[in-house]
Amino acid sequence: MIPQSFIQDLLNHVDIVDVIEHLLPLKKAGTNYIACCPFHGEKTPSFTVSQSKQFYHCFGCGAHGSAISFMMEYGGMDFVEAINDLAARFGMQVPAQRLLEKSGINGLRGSEDGTGDSLQELFRAIDVVTKFYREQLKYSGHAIAYLKERGLTGETAARFAIGYAPTGWQNLATVFPDYQAKILLDIGVVIESEDGKRYDRFRDRIVFPILNQRGKIVGFGGRILKQGEPKYLNSPETQLFEKGRELYNLFAARRAIREAGLVIVVEGYMDVVALSQNGIEHVVATLGTATTPYHVQKLLRQTDNVVFCFDGDHAGRKAAWRALENSLIQIADGKNISFLFLPEGEDPDSYIREFGREIFEGLLKQALPLSVFLFKELSSRVDLQTSEGRAKLVEDTKPLLAQINAPFFGLMLLKRLAELSGISQRDLESLLKIKHTPSLRFRERTLRPRPISPCYWLIQILLYDPTYVSRLDRALFVDCGENIQEIETLRALTEFITTHSHVTASTSIPSAITYFHDSPYCALLEKAGSATLVWDKDIDLEAEFTGALVLLQEIQRKQRMAELHSRSLSTLTFEEKYELQQLTIFPKKRS
């Protein structure tokens, strides 16, 4: 681990504006700097950098963080690499010790006692395997013939680092003399039976290396050459690889996605390779699994427009529906998700080889918007000519609408449901218990709406000015009925500021957030810190702080009243009866 004291010292030396401006042109806008976001396509700048808070935030895609975060996201680095890079720029020496990188996937670490493998060693081992498979492709006539039959050129195969896993059971023993080494299991390239015997996981398969968002190989997908099952075989879940979080070709396609303002999501490796070879490079694939919310989140950070391209058969429509369900919680107003179904019997690979790029791109214009696909699919399951069918449509739509956090998009779906069901929008809102969205006029008037949760409110205040921690009565947010994650985050932040006086002195947002970079509190802290970037110097922080405390006191008052009211009056002690009277008559005087 890198000492927190060094990270703090590094952040004190670094100017986030200098770091970002070296890679991205910034324009002064009041006290902050702005630019078009490097993490998703846009024409109007929504990427804001605060020099006073040493923090960046994109109001379009939500990307945010410190100078370290920026180097990780934009430079494709991990946490340790980002720190080393920044330290080198400013002539600082990272303390000499064994640095065990943290996995960005499942939080596992290399063994600190030296008995396990660090992530650096895992990456080195998987690179050796990749080179082995690539070399084997050169000497396999039937593998080369298969790729040529599928229309691939040698240049394309090299660009995607495609390889071949030969037949035989222990071919990797030629590059790993210690075939029993634990690291081969850790990277998922061998399988060990119950009796301890080992054999290669991939045999007689075309192998596609899978890169993570930082450009490092984390696993493989293997396509069988002959008939057999499974048709595609992926690496297992490892410290490096979690298929529900990775997308094939995302790292290589990032620039093309931003330039096109669009990403196409397909199902197979060969679909990606074929489309790319034909000039459509803004394409990625899921890894033999259903689209996950994490996949959608990653894609919407790259672009505002996502097109899922599936086969037109039953399996393709089933996969599309799963993608729709997992997109609802991630979609935001201004984001567009649509679905393209190819003619039955076709997939992107076969279609573009037969009809070419121009016709395929023409098909993209026929993609169904998510809203259209949603109601088209649900309507096909019922009889809209009957009252029972329309009632079933409303019932089926209810759980889907409940997942949507985009207020205007949700409102449009509700209007469409009202048209199809024949029930008024007002009645639907009542039946489905949908809260009314604040009017646009109110939003324009309230530049900084107060957080619904007083705990979250206090987190923002402490990140903006940590000195308020000395006036915070921590008893207020113990069992206060608030969101448990926010309570725990507020408690952890308070403890950190109290025990790190240098943070209180510097009032530094990134110092606190970076300390929690590998904790469950990080995402919430980053979100809260980003929100404070719009606060100006004239903000009445005293009133904000007092208001949050008053809300917490009110929550505790009501909670205590409910607790006392739940018991029979005869069981209450004299002190408890008096307390209940005071809570009822003088709520504002309770501290």
MARTORPA-606673 format. One line per 8 residues: number of its first residue (from 1); their letters; for each residue x, y negated, z negated of C-alpha. Coordinates in steps of 0.1 Angstrom, whole numbers. Layout:
# residues N
NUM) a) X,Y,Z ~ ...
This chain:
# residues 591
1) mipqsfiq) 0,0,0 ~ 12,-35,7 ~ 11,-56,-25 ~ -19,-80,-28 ~ 6,-106,-39 ~ 24,-104,-6 ~ -8,-106,14 ~ -18,-137,-6
9) dllnhvdi) 16,-153,1 ~ 13,-145,38 ~ -21,-160,41 ~ -8,-191,23 ~ 19,-195,49 ~ -4,-187,79 ~ -25,-213,96 ~ -54,-195,113
17) vdviehll) -57,-222,139 ~ -21,-217,150 ~ -26,-179,151 ~ -58,-180,172 ~ -47,-210,195 ~ -16,-190,205 ~ -40,-165,221 ~ -71,-185,227
25) plkkagtn) -76,-222,237 ~ -94,-241,209 ~ -112,-274,210 ~ -116,-297,181 ~ -153,-302,170 ~ -156,-322,138 ~ -137,-306,110 ~ -137,-272,128
33) yiaccpfh) -124,-258,161 ~ -146,-240,187 ~ -141,-218,217 ~ -160,-193,238 ~ -159,-161,218 ~ -132,-136,229 ~ -153,-107,216 ~ -184,-110,238
41) gektpsft) -193,-128,270 ~ -207,-163,267 ~ -208,-196,285 ~ -215,-219,255 ~ -189,-219,227 ~ -202,-203,195 ~ -168,-191,181 ~ -159,-214,152
49) vsqskqfy) -126,-216,134 ~ -124,-234,100 ~ -89,-247,92 ~ -99,-257,57 ~ -113,-223,49 ~ -89,-203,71 ~ -118,-183,85 ~ -134,-177,119
57) hcfgcgah) -170,-168,127 ~ -189,-163,160 ~ -225,-174,157 ~ -233,-154,188 ~ -221,-119,181 ~ -213,-121,144 ~ -175,-115,146 ~ -158,-130,116
65) gsaisfmm) -127,-128,94 ~ -93,-141,85 ~ -61,-144,106 ~ -55,-107,97 ~ -89,-97,109 ~ -84,-116,141 ~ -52,-98,149 ~ -68,-65,142
73) eyggmdfv) -99,-72,164 ~ -83,-92,192 ~ -49,-76,192 ~ -60,-40,188 ~ -40,-36,156 ~ -46,-18,123 ~ -44,-36,90 ~ -7,-28,84
81) eaindlaa) 3,-37,119 ~ -15,-70,117 ~ 3,-79,85 ~ 36,-69,100 ~ 30,-90,131 ~ 20,-121,112 ~ 49,-117,88 ~ 74,-115,116
89) rfgmqvpa) 60,-147,132 ~ 65,-166,100 ~ 99,-151,91 ~ 85,-131,61 ~ 97,-96,51 ~ 71,-71,42 ~ 82,-53,10 ~ 101,-21,19
97) qrlleksg) 80,9,9 ~ 62,36,25 ~ 32,20,41 ~ 3,44,44 ~ -21,32,70 ~ -58,32,62 ~ -80,50,87 ~ -106,27,102
105) inglrgse) -131,55,105 ~ -136,75,73 ~ -113,59,48 ~ -89,88,44 ~ -52,81,38 ~ -20,100,42 ~ -8,117,11 ~ 12,94,-13
113) dgtgdslq) 31,123,-28 ~ 46,133,5 ~ 27,166,8 ~ 4,154,36 ~ 7,136,69 ~ 5,98,72 ~ -16,84,100 ~ 15,73,119
121) elfraidv) 26,110,119 ~ -9,121,131 ~ -8,95,160 ~ 27,107,170 ~ 16,143,170 ~ -15,136,191 ~ 7,117,216 ~ 29,148,220
129) vtkfyreq) -2,169,227 ~ -14,143,253 ~ 20,144,272 ~ 19,182,271 ~ -15,183,287 ~ -5,157,314 ~ 26,177,323 ~ 5,209,326
137) lkysghai) -18,193,351 ~ 11,188,375 ~ 17,226,376 ~ -19,238,378 ~ -31,242,414 ~ -66,251,405 ~ -70,222,381 ~ -58,197,407
145) aylkergl) -81,213,433 ~ -110,209,409 ~ -103,172,404 ~ -99,166,442 ~ -132,185,447 ~ -148,160,423 ~ -134,132,444 ~ -107,120,420
153) tgetaarf) -74,106,432 ~ -41,111,416 ~ -40,74,407 ~ -73,77,389 ~ -62,108,370 ~ -30,90,359 ~ -49,58,349 ~ -71,78,325
161) aigyaptg) -42,100,314 ~ -62,131,324 ~ -45,164,316 ~ -50,201,317 ~ -50,226,288 ~ -38,259,303 ~ -52,294,297 ~ -36,314,270
169) wqnlatvf) -40,312,232 ~ -9,294,218 ~ 5,271,245 ~ 10,243,221 ~ 37,264,204 ~ 60,254,232 ~ 60,218,219 ~ 54,225,183
177) pdyqakil) 79,252,172 ~ 62,252,138 ~ 28,263,151 ~ 16,268,115 ~ 21,231,106 ~ -9,216,89 ~ -7,185,112 ~ -20,206,141
185) ldigvvie) -52,213,121 ~ -54,177,110 ~ -55,164,146 ~ -79,191,157 ~ -59,208,185 ~ -58,243,169 ~ -84,265,153 ~ -76,287,123
193) sedgkryd) -97,319,118 ~ -106,332,84 ~ -77,356,84 ~ -52,328,90 ~ -46,334,127 ~ -43,303,149 ~ -51,295,186 ~ -54,264,208
201) rfrdrivf) -88,247,207 ~ -86,237,244 ~ -80,264,269 ~ -84,263,307 ~ -100,228,305 ~ -96,194,321 ~ -86,172,292 ~ -97,136,288
209) pilnqrgk) -78,116,260 ~ -102,95,239 ~ -88,61,227 ~ -101,42,198 ~ -108,4,199 ~ -72,-3,192 ~ -59,17,222 ~ -46,47,202
217) ivgfggri) -55,83,212 ~ -76,98,185 ~ -90,130,202 ~ -98,148,234 ~ -128,159,255 ~ -123,191,274 ~ -143,200,305 ~ -144,237,315
225) lkqgepky) -134,244,351 ~ -154,276,356 ~ -188,287,344 ~ -191,290,306 ~ -202,273,274 ~ -198,248,261 ~ -194,228,293 ~ -177,200,273
233) lnspetql) -158,205,241 ~ -147,176,219 ~ -121,174,192 ~ -136,180,158 ~ -141,153,132 ~ -107,143,118 ~ -90,114,100 ~ -85,99,134
241) fekgrely) -117,108,152 ~ -154,105,145 ~ -174,109,176 ~ -204,90,163 ~ -183,58,162 ~ -161,61,193 ~ -170,54,229 ~ -150,68,258
249) nlfaarra) -132,40,279 ~ -143,11,256 ~ -107,0,250 ~ -98,-1,287 ~ -132,-16,298 ~ -133,-45,274 ~ -121,-71,298 ~ -143,-58,327
257) ireaglvi) -173,-58,303 ~ -167,-95,294 ~ -162,-105,330 ~ -193,-87,342 ~ -213,-98,312 ~ -227,-62,311 ~ -218,-27,299 ~ -231,5,314
265) vvegymdv) -234,34,291 ~ -234,69,306 ~ -233,104,292 ~ -201,121,306 ~ -164,115,310 ~ -166,123,347 ~ -194,97,351 ~ -170,70,337
273) valsqngi) -141,81,358 ~ -161,82,390 ~ -178,48,385 ~ -144,33,377 ~ -127,47,407 ~ -155,32,428 ~ -149,-3,414 ~ -174,-3,385
281) ehvvatlg) -151,-6,355 ~ -175,-20,329 ~ -186,15,319 ~ -183,36,287 ~ -197,70,276 ~ -209,86,244 ~ -189,116,234 ~ -214,145,238
289) tattpyhv) -235,131,210 ~ -266,109,208 ~ -261,72,209 ~ -257,60,173 ~ -265,26,157 ~ -227,21,154 ~ -222,26,191 ~ -249,-1,198
297) qkllrqtd) -233,-24,173 ~ -199,-21,190 ~ -213,-27,224 ~ -234,-58,214 ~ -202,-73,200 ~ -187,-70,235 ~ -216,-83,255 ~ -252,-95,254
305) nvvfcfdg) -264,-70,280 ~ -263,-32,277 ~ -277,-7,303 ~ -281,29,293 ~ -279,51,324 ~ -293,86,321 ~ -304,114,343 ~ -341,113,353
313) dhagrkaa) -349,148,339 ~ -365,156,305 ~ -331,158,288 ~ -322,124,301 ~ -354,108,289 ~ -350,124,255 ~ -315,110,252 ~ -327,76,263
321) wralensl) -354,76,236 ~ -328,84,210 ~ -307,55,222 ~ -337,32,220 ~ -345,43,184 ~ -309,36,174 ~ -308,3,192 ~ -338,-13,174
329) iqiadgkn) -320,-21,141 ~ -291,-36,160 ~ -308,-57,186 ~ -309,-95,181 ~ -327,-123,199 ~ -308,-131,230 ~ -295,-96,234 ~ -308,-74,263
337) isflflpe) -309,-36,263 ~ -323,-17,292 ~ -326,18,306 ~ -318,31,341 ~ -331,66,351 ~ -314,81,382 ~ -334,104,406 ~ -338,139,391
345) gedpdsyi) -309,161,399 ~ -284,132,401 ~ -260,118,376 ~ -238,87,379 ~ -209,107,392 ~ -227,125,420 ~ -249,94,428 ~ -220,70,434
353) refgreif) -200,95,454 ~ -229,100,477 ~ -244,65,480 ~ -215,42,470 ~ -211,12,447 ~ -235,-13,464 ~ -265,10,462 ~ -257,20,426
361) egllkqal) -254,-17,416 ~ -288,-23,433 ~ -303,4,410 ~ -291,-15,380 ~ -315,-43,388 ~ -343,-17,384 ~ -334,-8,348 ~ -364,-10,324
369) plsvflfk) -361,-35,296 ~ -362,-19,262 ~ -397,-34,255 ~ -411,-19,288 ~ -395,15,282 ~ -408,16,246 ~ -444,10,255 ~ -443,30,287
377) elssrvdl) -431,60,267 ~ -455,56,238 ~ -484,50,261 ~ -477,82,280 ~ -483,102,248 ~ -518,89,241 ~ -551,82,259 ~ -555,44,259
385) qtsegrak) -590,48,272 ~ -601,60,238 ~ -602,43,204 ~ -584,73,189 ~ -556,69,215 ~ -551,32,209 ~ -551,38,171 ~ -524,65,176
393) lvedtkpl) -504,40,197 ~ -504,15,168 ~ -495,42,143 ~ -466,54,165 ~ -453,18,171 ~ -454,8,134 ~ -421,25,122 ~ -403,11,153
401) laqinapf) -414,-24,147 ~ -404,-21,111 ~ -367,-16,121 ~ -364,-48,142 ~ -346,-77,126 ~ -349,-100,157 ~ -379,-123,148 ~ -388,-135,183
409) fglmllkr) -383,-102,200 ~ -404,-85,173 ~ -431,-111,179 ~ -431,-104,216 ~ -435,-66,209 ~ -464,-74,186 ~ -481,-94,212 ~ -477,-66,238
417) laelsgis) -491,-41,212 ~ -521,-63,207 ~ -528,-63,245 ~ -525,-25,248 ~ -545,-17,216 ~ -572,-43,219 ~ -565,-54,183 ~ -558,-90,177
425) qrdlesll) -523,-100,167 ~ -535,-114,134 ~ -552,-81,125 ~ -521,-62,136 ~ -499,-83,113 ~ -522,-76,84 ~ -526,-39,91 ~ -488,-34,97
433) kikhtpsl) -479,-57,69 ~ -456,-77,91 ~ -444,-110,76 ~ -449,-142,96 ~ -417,-155,111 ~ -408,-191,100 ~ -417,-216,126 ~ -390,-229,149
441) rfrertlr) -397,-264,136 ~ -389,-254,101 ~ -357,-237,113 ~ -345,-268,130 ~ -352,-289,100 ~ -335,-266,75 ~ -299,-265,88 ~ -288,-242,59
449) prpispcy) -316,-221,46 ~ -311,-208,11 ~ -305,-171,8 ~ -334,-151,-4 ~ -313,-134,-30 ~ -298,-155,-58 ~ -269,-129,-62 ~ -260,-134,-25
457) wliqilly) -264,-172,-30 ~ -238,-170,-59 ~ -214,-149,-38 ~ -214,-177,-11 ~ -208,-204,-38 ~ -179,-185,-53 ~ -163,-179,-19 ~ -167,-217,-11
465) dptyvsrl) -154,-228,-45 ~ -141,-200,-69 ~ -138,-225,-98 ~ -175,-219,-105 ~ -167,-185,-119 ~ -158,-200,-152 ~ -194,-212,-156 ~ -210,-179,-145
473) dralfvdc) -227,-159,-172 ~ -222,-123,-160 ~ -250,-110,-182 ~ -274,-127,-158 ~ -267,-103,-130 ~ -267,-71,-150 ~ -300,-52,-145 ~ -316,-82,-129
481) geniqeie) -336,-63,-103 ~ -316,-75,-74 ~ -302,-55,-45 ~ -277,-32,-62 ~ -251,-37,-34 ~ -252,-75,-40 ~ -250,-71,-77 ~ -219,-48,-74
489) tlraltef) -203,-72,-49 ~ -209,-102,-71 ~ -195,-84,-101 ~ -164,-73,-82 ~ -158,-108,-68 ~ -162,-123,-102 ~ -137,-99,-117 ~ -112,-105,-89
497) itthshvt) -114,-143,-92 ~ -111,-142,-130 ~ -80,-121,-128 ~ -63,-139,-99 ~ -59,-175,-109 ~ -40,-183,-77 ~ -72,-177,-57 ~ -92,-201,-80
505) astsipsa) -65,-227,-74 ~ -65,-224,-37 ~ -102,-219,-32 ~ -94,-196,-4 ~ -121,-174,12 ~ -97,-151,32 ~ -76,-144,1 ~ -105,-129,-17
513) ityfhdsp) -120,-111,13 ~ -87,-96,24 ~ -82,-81,-11 ~ -115,-62,-5 ~ -106,-52,31 ~ -109,-14,24 ~ -137,-16,-1 ~ -175,-12,3
521) ycalleka) -179,-49,-5 ~ -159,-62,25 ~ -188,-64,50 ~ -211,-83,27 ~ -183,-107,16 ~ -173,-114,52 ~ -209,-121,61 ~ -214,-145,31
529) gsatlvwd) -181,-162,38 ~ -190,-168,75 ~ -223,-185,64 ~ -204,-211,44 ~ -186,-223,75 ~ -216,-245,83 ~ -215,-262,49 ~ -202,-297,50
537) kdidleae) -183,-317,24 ~ -215,-335,13 ~ -232,-303,0 ~ -245,-307,-35 ~ -227,-275,-48 ~ -238,-283,-84 ~ -274,-282,-74 ~ -269,-250,-54
545) ftgalvll) -252,-233,-83 ~ -279,-244,-108 ~ -307,-233,-85 ~ -292,-198,-81 ~ -289,-195,-119 ~ -325,-206,-124 ~ -337,-180,-99 ~ -318,-153,-117
553) qeiqrkqr) -332,-164,-151 ~ -367,-162,-136 ~ -361,-127,-123 ~ -349,-116,-157 ~ -378,-133,-174 ~ -404,-115,-153 ~ -386,-82,-156 ~ -385,-85,-194
561) maelhsrs) -422,-95,-195 ~ -432,-65,-173 ~ -412,-42,-196 ~ -429,-55,-228 ~ -464,-55,-211 ~ -459,-19,-201 ~ -459,-9,-238 ~ -489,-9,-261
569) lstltfee) -492,-40,-282 ~ -493,-20,-314 ~ -459,-5,-307 ~ -441,-38,-303 ~ -421,-52,-332 ~ -427,-86,-346 ~ -396,-99,-329 ~ -408,-84,-295
577) kyelqqlt) -442,-99,-299 ~ -426,-133,-305 ~ -403,-129,-276 ~ -432,-120,-253 ~ -450,-152,-265 ~ -420,-173,-258 ~ -415,-158,-223 ~ -451,-165,-215
585) ifpkkrs) -454,-200,-228 ~ -419,-214,-224 ~ -403,-196,-194 ~ -381,-225,-184 ~ -364,-227,-218 ~ -351,-192,-218 ~ -314,-189,-211
